[in-house]
Amino acid sequence: MGLLSRKNRQERVPEYDREKEAPVVRCSICTGEMVAGFKDTGTGHFREFGLIRSQEELEVFRKSCGVSSVPKEY
């Protein structure tokens, strides 16, 4: 389900520990699918937040996290 799907028209505000986690977008090399989430800076564990299906959804995620850019991991 995308961040702006019909069931999810209201922006979800991501809850994460800013000291231990960083917002990241995981991208598939094969399909191009993008998943927004949070990476634990100590362990590298990725916690999924939602599917990104457009540039608009990526901007919504970025703004809701309060960061200027979100790095992509492949």
N, C-alpha and C positions, 0 to 999 in steps of 0.2 A: 504494500500500500504506500503510495507516495505521500509526501508531506502535505500536499494540498488536494488530496482526493476528496470525493464527495462526502464521505463519512467524516472527513477530517478538515472541513473548511476553516475552522478556527485554527489559528497558529498554535501549535503545541510549543510550550516553552521547555527546552531541554534542561534537565537538572543534572548537573555534574560538578565534581569537585575541581575547581579551577587550579588548585595547587597540585593535584595528583593526576588529572586527566587533561587531554588536549583534544579539541575538535579536529576530526580528520574525515576525509572522503575516500573510501576505498573504491577503486575502479578496476573492472575486469578488463584484461588485455584483449580477450577473445570477443566478448559481447559488448563491451562499452558500458555495461551496467554500473551505476554509481550508488553506493550506500553510505549515508551519513552516519557518523557515530563518534565515539570517544575512545581514545587510546590512552591506557594507563602508562604514564611516562616511566614508571619504575619497572613494570613487568612486561609491557608491550601488549597486554591483553586488550582486544578491541570489543567494545560494547556497542551494538547496533542501535541506531535511533530511528532511521527510516530510509526508504528508497527515494532517490533523487531522479526525477524523470525530465527535468528541464532546468534551464539556467535560472528561471524565476524561483524554483524550489531551492536551488543552491543558495541564492541570495537570501531567501527567507531563513534558511538554516544559519547562514553566516551572521545575519543581523540578530537573530534570536540568541546566538551565542555571544554576541557583543565583541566580535573580532573583525579585523579588517580583511583578512584572507584565511582560507581554510586549505591546508595542504592536501594534495592528492597522493595516495599510495597505490601502487600497482602490484 
